Amino acid sequence: MCQGIDVRRQKVGTTIYVECATQLFELEVVNADHALLRVNSNVPALRIPIVGQLVQSAGPEGAKPCWIGKGMALHLRFRNGVFTSKPVVAASIKGEGWEYEVFAESAHE
């Protein structure tokens, strides 16, 4: 499976920044065990921060629960339904005193 972020392994308060083709997401971990995130986005329905659950990401290689992977679409569950993002093109993760660019550009891309 592709390189990515397992939300269940992150500490509460960790922030994940995700970029899709036309969408940007700021995801703050609220409860890692259940992949609950405070979601803020440029998507009109998600402009006001709201808590949702990252159910899975899905792409050409299949689906992976609670995962954020390059080329995979996020499936976020909210109390009024499921939102599916465009495929992820970039992501970074930030905690207290550290930050990491998850998908480094390669010479082949």
For each residue, the residues with C-beta under 8 A, 3 or more apart:
1: 4 61 62 64 67 69
2: 59 61 69 70 71 72
3: 69 70 102 103
4: 1 57 64 67 68 69 70 72 91 102
5: 10 16 67 68 69 91 93 102
6: 9 10 66 67
7: 10 16 27 29 32 35 37 54 66 67 68
8: 32 33 35 66
9: 6 32
10: 5 6 7 14 16 29 32 93 95
11: 14 29 32 95
12: 29 30 31 32
13: 28 29 95 96
14: 10 11 28 29 93 94 95
15: 26 27 28 29 93 94 95
16: 5 7 10 25 26 27 28 29 37 68 91 92 93 94
17: 24 25 26 27 91 92 93 94
18: 24 25 27 68 74 85 88 90 91
19: 23 24 25 88 89 90 91
20: 23 24 25 73 74 85 86 87 88 89
21: 86 87 89
22: 86
23: 19 20 41 42 43 85 86
24: 17 18 19 20 41 42
25: 16 17 18 19 20 39 40 41 43 46 74 85
26: 15 16 17 39 40 41
27: 7 15 16 17 18 37 38 39 40 54
28: 13 14 15 16 37 38
29: 7 10 11 12 13 14 15 16 32 36 37
30: 12 36 37 38 51
31: 12 34 35 36
32: 7 8 9 10 11 12 29 35
33: 8
34: 31 53
35: 7 8 31 32 53 54 55 65 66
36: 29 30 31 51 52 53
37: 7 16 27 28 29 30 51 52 53 54 76
38: 27 28 30 49 50 51
39: 25 26 27 46 49 50 51 52 76
40: 25 26 27 46 47 48 49
41: 23 24 25 26 46 47
42: 23 24 47
43: 23 25 46 47 83
44: 47
45: 83
46: 25 39 40 41 43 50 83
47: 40 41 42 43 44
48: 40
49: 38 39 40
50: 38 39 46 78
51: 30 36 37 38 39
52: 36 37 39 76 77 78 83
53: 34 35 36 37 76 77 78
54: 7 27 35 37 57 66 67 68 74 75 76
55: 35 65 66 75 76 77 82
56: 63 64 65 66 67 75
57: 4 54 63 64 67 68 69 72 73 74 75 88
58: 62 63 64 72 73 75
59: 2 62 63 69 71 72 73 87
60: 71
61: 1 2
62: 1 58 59
63: 56 57 58 59 75
64: 1 4 56 57 58 67 69 72
65: 35 55 56
66: 6 7 8 35 54 55 56
67: 1 4 5 6 7 54 56 57 64 72
68: 4 5 7 16 18 54 57 72 74 88 91 102
69: 1 2 3 4 5 57 59 64 72 88
70: 2 3 4 88 89 90 91 102 103
71: 2 59 60 87 88 89
72: 2 4 57 58 59 64 67 68 69 87 88
73: 20 57 58 59 84 85 86 87 88
74: 18 20 25 54 57 68 83 84 85 88
75: 54 55 56 57 58 63 82 83 84
76: 37 39 52 53 54 55 82 83 84 85
77: 52 53 55 81 82
78: 50 52 53 81 82 83
79:
80:
81: 77 78
82: 55 75 76 77 78
83: 43 45 46 52 74 75 76 78
84: 73 74 75 76
85: 18 20 23 25 73 74 76 88
86: 20 21 22 23 73
87: 20 21 59 71 72 73
88: 18 19 20 57 68 69 70 71 72 73 74 85 91 103
89: 19 20 21 70 71 103
90: 18 19 70 101 102 103
91: 4 5 16 17 18 19 68 70 88 102 103
92: 16 17 99 100 101 102
93: 5 10 14 15 16 17 99 100 102
94: 14 15 16 17 98 99 100
95: 10 11 13 14 15 98 99
96: 13
97:
98: 94 95
99: 92 93 94 95
100: 92 93 94
101: 90 92 104
102: 3 4 5 68 70 90 91 92 93
103: 3 70 88 89 90 91
104: 101
105: 109
106: 109
107:
108:
109: 105 106
